[in-house]
Amino acid sequence: MKTTLLAALLATALIPAIAMADRLDDIKKAGVLRVAAFDGNPPFGFVDEKTHKIVGLDVDYANEVAKRLGVKLEITPTNPANRIPLLAANKVDLVFANFTITDERAKVIDFSVPYFASGQQFLAKKGTLKNPQQITSLRVGADKGTTMEATLRQKYPSAQVVLFDDTPFALAALRNGNVQAITQDGSKLVAILGALPDKDKYEIPPFSISEELEGVGVPKGETRLVAFLNDTLHDLEKTGSAQTIYDRWFGPTTKAPLPRLFKIGDAHIRAE
Amino acid sequence: MDALSSWDVIKNNLPWLLWGAWPDGPLGGLALTVVLAAGSALGSAVLGLALGILLAVLRGVPRHALLGTLAFLRAIPVLMLIFWVYFLLPICLHIDVPGVWSVMCALTLISAAYLAHAVYAGIEGISKGQWEAALATGLTHWQTLRLVILPQALRMMAPSFINQWVTLIKDTSLAYIVGVGELAMVTAQVSNRVMIYPAQLFLFAGVLYFALCQGVTWAGNRVAKTAWQS
């Protein structure tokens, strides 16, 4: 009897010890930083045609973090819906995947400070969408499992939201007339518009319905890891590396140039 | 990009669609689809045969337990099982199953459940008189099954096996849910990068799936025919 009680006590005492094992130490010990990134979301994370490696703005940030930890970077491809399950199942250490910080998500995972920000905008045929009120009467395409979908439903309950697995399908639906507009991060829409062969027929109306602040997804309770990420991100801004990374994907010489209106450490996107 | 004729997108990405990053990186694309399908076809054939024989020889509670398990496996969508094996085993049991293995494991289990019933039906389809005749010549139950019943039953089961393997090939496309870079997933990756050619890319992937499935059907029928004549 006494031994079973002792064993039970020992077991309960050990559980918190396991739970408190520190991920930052684990990563250094393993010598590998496991990161989930998008494989089909240019310019944040996508498979490069030549090198066949996942590259993009998110991957560049992940690389900087791995470099400062002195470990190898290992990328696991993800879609929007798998980002939290990958963290929960301990398949990855961090998520760098255009991950909008929300209260809802922050209940189950932690976030670093934001390192990118953009507004939720729309892409439509010229003239169909002039002001936000018109959204309620349109069929709008959105990507499954993103904040775009949730914000749209919450702010415009009477709009018809059509969900797509991938942005190319949403875009094809727009071009075929199945939906009248698609919604995405403004930063991504600029790139999509640039890729269209008949781009003069489309426009991104100059309003956004939300501000999306994007941070690194971290397993719940890893405070030391979050602190390390925040220090690293602030330092990347200070040394100019953050600007270099931004310019590589959104700078004046890129296919979809976009002025940088958010710096790491800012609370909001600056007015243009 | 504008100068790119729409079919060039396939030509430019052909190696990635056919075998992924191999030999510099992991195998992907069509080659991984073939590996996933072949692995789970082999696994499900062995497991399905064993479970089908058990269905035929077991009696009472063990048989009901087996029937229950098979019913469960046949009733859940393949996508769910892949998702559970990949995401829930690490959370619940602290067992980490890599993506490729979780897909193969899920496809093997579900296909084996279907095949077990086909094998059982094949065995039951052989007349009782053959059992009695074989046993009367002094063969044991096991010898009767192996030397008399199964060779005949397997021939009758061939179409069921081919059917199941064709389904398997198509079900490997569900591997995308856990980020395994088989044909459907790499096609989506290219589609997401170039953004405006989903029709061409997925039509091409569809043709590859069709060729693969037809190939298996043709080869399977040929093998079954030769076995029949011998």
Interface residues (C-beta under 8 A of the other chain):
Chain A: D39 G40 N41 P42 F46 V47 E49 H52 K53 T76 P77 T78 N79 N82 P85 L86 A88 A89 N90 K91 D165 D166 T167 P168 F169 L171 A172 R175 I192 A195 L196 P197
Chain B: M1 D2 N12 N13 W16 G20 A21 D24 G25 Y86 F87 L88 P90 I91 D96 Y176 I177 V178 G179 G181 M185 V186 A188 Q189 V190 S191 N192 R193 V194 M195 I196 Y197 P198 A199
